[in-house]
Amino acid sequence: MRIEIDNFDNYRKSCREFLEREIVPEHQKWEENGLVERSFWEKLGQSGLLGMSVTPEFGGLGKSDYRFAVILTEELIKSGVTVPGIVAHNDVVASYIFALGNEEQKKRWLPELCSGKRVAAIAMTEPGGGSNTADIKTVATRQGDYYLVNGGKTYITNGINADLIVVAVKTEQGQQGQGISLLAIERDMPGFSRGEPLKKIGWNGSDTAELFFHDCKVPITNLLGRENLGNYYFMSAMPRERLSISTVAVASAEHILQSTLEYVKERTAFNQPIGSFQYNRFMLAQLDTEVKIARVYLDNAVDLFNQGLFSLVDAARIKWWTTELQMKVADRCLQLHGGLGYLRDSIAGKNWLNSRAQTIYGGTSEVLQEIISKSLGL
Ligand SMILES: Cc1cc2nc3c(=O)[nH]c(=O)nc-3n(C[C@H](O)[C@H](O)[C@H](O)COP(=O)(O)OP(=O)(O)OC[C@H]3O[C@@H](n4cnc5c(N)ncnc54)[C@H](O)[C@@H]3O)c2cc1C
């Protein structure tokens, strides 16, 4: 049954009910296997949660207001369901294809991405390094009406399940950052293979893999946008990707803090609730204030994004600041859980492990601060 997307409150309620009913009961199994089942994607697609901003002619809901995406992320976080795979599928790949694809490509791929029949991934990072996105070594050589792709990618979210992968390749030698193109590589293309799921310390319900291309034959009709403009497209898409990670950060920080507040009121030491000691009260007061600042900051960013005014530097600032805050909240809150927090399967332990990836993918905190400082003329 498709979820109605008429107003924010109804949409939130429907998302929550759907996740509780269809996804949460299965989630533990997926975490144990380190892989979500295909049924996850199909259920999300049937309910209308995929490709929300894609227009109806291509199978989406045509809701470009980013506040709907924020609600979905918040409900995923609250229900403890893995988020990175959905962000990569929805916020990154579907958006790339919708923005860059020609009419034929959109018709070919978007309806199946929106229905969950196909799973998408984005592959930029290479084993030699991911921070410098201009330094791509995977090469695509044009031979008549196809490219021959050679190279490899790593840490790719949805890497095991993905049927359609937007891959950054070098199509022309020259200066770093130039001559990069985006190719949509499909599941059964000859010369494409993938490794075993990578064993991560967190986000276990999200599959992550290495991808290998050995003389992989990709038709030129799978080129997204124009040849050699990949870096420009990548920069244009970054604000959305970083906004989505910031949304995860703020929703997670709020959720972690809320559940910890409940815990510290119940748990006692020295015959009083641990939350009533002055040290803990002040620490929680500080976290509460910072999380509330983050919410206002995020709301403002979403507003700017909806107006088309959210820049690459805005995205760097908020992604850096909110993900560092999430990590700080997760760390302090784990401490408040004592030994329980150190158990891998405790909520506080899981929150800490999941939070750790946030300052790494989508641009590390260090790289983001480089971007911010350059904008200051430094
Ligand atoms: C869970 C997870 C999911 C991911 N999913 C995807 C995905 O779907 N697609 C994809 O393409 N990639 C994905 N990645 C990869 C991610 O984007 C990279 O890990 C990230 O960009 C960093 O690259 P790297 O790991 O090669 O680190 P490196 O580039 O080797 O950097 C190592 C360290 O050096 C620091 N450093 C680098 N340059 C500078 C500098 N100029 N100044 C100061 N410090 C610097 C970095 O900040 C970092 O701390 C994922 C990663 C994780 C952990």
The ligand as a MOL file (V3000), in Angstrom:
LIG
                    3D

  0  0  0     0  0            999 V3000
M  V30 BEGIN CTAB
M  V30 COUNTS 53 58 0 0 0
M  V30 BEGIN ATOM
M  V30 1 C 30.3420 3.0240 5.9530 0
M  V30 2 C 30.9440 3.6570 4.7430 0
M  V30 3 C 30.2120 3.7780 3.5790 0
M  V30 4 C 30.7580 4.3650 2.4400 0
M  V30 5 N 30.0310 4.4190 1.2810 0
M  V30 6 C 30.5980 4.9150 0.1480 0
M  V30 7 C 29.8810 4.9030 -1.0950 0
M  V30 8 O 28.7170 4.4910 -1.1720 0
M  V30 9 N 30.5090 5.3630 -2.2030 0
M  V30 10 C 31.7740 5.8480 -2.1800 0
M  V30 11 O 32.2660 6.2510 -3.2200 0
M  V30 12 N 32.4860 5.8520 -1.0170 0
M  V30 13 C 31.9340 5.4020 0.1400 0
M  V30 14 N 32.6370 5.4080 1.3200 0
M  V30 15 C 34.0150 5.8670 1.3050 0
M  V30 16 C 34.2330 7.2240 1.9440 0
M  V30 17 O 33.6680 8.2380 1.1630 0
M  V30 18 C 35.7440 7.3670 2.1410 0
M  V30 19 O 36.1330 6.4310 3.1410 0
M  V30 20 C 36.1650 8.7800 2.5290 0
M  V30 21 O 35.9810 9.6620 1.4590 0
M  V30 22 C 37.6430 8.8350 2.9590 0
M  V30 23 O 38.4710 8.2210 2.0160 0
M  V30 24 P 39.5280 7.1100 2.4950 0
M  V30 25 O 38.8280 6.1300 3.3220 0
M  V30 26 O 40.2600 6.6240 1.3240 0
M  V30 27 O 40.5010 7.9160 3.4710 0
M  V30 28 P 41.8150 8.7080 3.0310 0
M  V30 29 O 41.5270 9.5650 1.8620 0
M  V30 30 O 42.9470 7.7460 2.9460 0
M  V30 31 O 42.0380 9.6540 4.3090 0
M  V30 32 C 42.5890 9.1310 5.5160 0
M  V30 33 C 42.6540 10.2780 6.5370 0
M  V30 34 O 43.4430 11.3400 6.0150 0
M  V30 35 C 42.7290 12.5480 6.1490 0
M  V30 36 N 43.0360 13.5000 5.0720 0
M  V30 37 C 42.9690 13.3020 3.7420 0
M  V30 38 N 43.2290 14.4590 3.0910 0
M  V30 39 C 43.4550 15.3850 4.0490 0
M  V30 40 C 43.7660 16.7780 4.0370 0
M  V30 41 N 43.8590 17.4600 2.8780 0
M  V30 42 N 43.9430 17.4100 5.2220 0
M  V30 43 C 43.8220 16.7510 6.3920 0
M  V30 44 N 43.5180 15.4410 6.4690 0
M  V30 45 C 43.3440 14.7750 5.3180 0
M  V30 46 C 41.2530 12.1280 6.0560 0
M  V30 47 O 40.4180 13.1410 6.5960 0
M  V30 48 C 41.2830 10.8670 6.8530 0
M  V30 49 O 41.1950 11.1920 8.2220 0
M  V30 50 C 32.0910 4.8620 2.4880 0
M  V30 51 C 32.8270 4.7720 3.6730 0
M  V30 52 C 32.2700 4.1860 4.7880 0
M  V30 53 C 33.0810 4.1160 6.0460 0
M  V30 END ATOM
M  V30 BEGIN BOND
M  V30 1 1 1 2
M  V30 2 1 2 3
M  V30 3 2 2 52
M  V30 4 2 3 4
M  V30 5 1 4 5
M  V30 6 1 4 50
M  V30 7 2 5 6
M  V30 8 1 6 7
M  V30 9 1 6 13
M  V30 10 2 7 8
M  V30 11 1 7 9
M  V30 12 1 9 10
M  V30 13 2 10 11
M  V30 14 1 10 12
M  V30 15 2 12 13
M  V30 16 1 13 14
M  V30 17 1 14 15
M  V30 18 1 14 50
M  V30 19 1 15 16
M  V30 20 1 16 17
M  V30 21 1 16 18
M  V30 22 1 18 19
M  V30 23 1 18 20
M  V30 24 1 20 21
M  V30 25 1 20 22
M  V30 26 1 22 23
M  V30 27 1 23 24
M  V30 28 2 24 25
M  V30 29 1 24 26
M  V30 30 1 24 27
M  V30 31 1 27 28
M  V30 32 2 28 29
M  V30 33 1 28 30
M  V30 34 1 28 31
M  V30 35 1 31 32
M  V30 36 1 32 33
M  V30 37 1 33 34
M  V30 38 1 33 48
M  V30 39 1 34 35
M  V30 40 1 35 36
M  V30 41 1 35 46
M  V30 42 1 36 37
M  V30 43 1 36 45
M  V30 44 2 37 38
M  V30 45 1 38 39
M  V30 46 1 39 40
M  V30 47 2 39 45
M  V30 48 1 40 41
M  V30 49 2 40 42
M  V30 50 1 42 43
M  V30 51 2 43 44
M  V30 52 1 44 45
M  V30 53 1 46 47
M  V30 54 1 46 48
M  V30 55 1 48 49
M  V30 56 2 50 51
M  V30 57 1 51 52
M  V30 58 1 52 53
M  V30 END BOND
M  V30 END CTAB
M  END
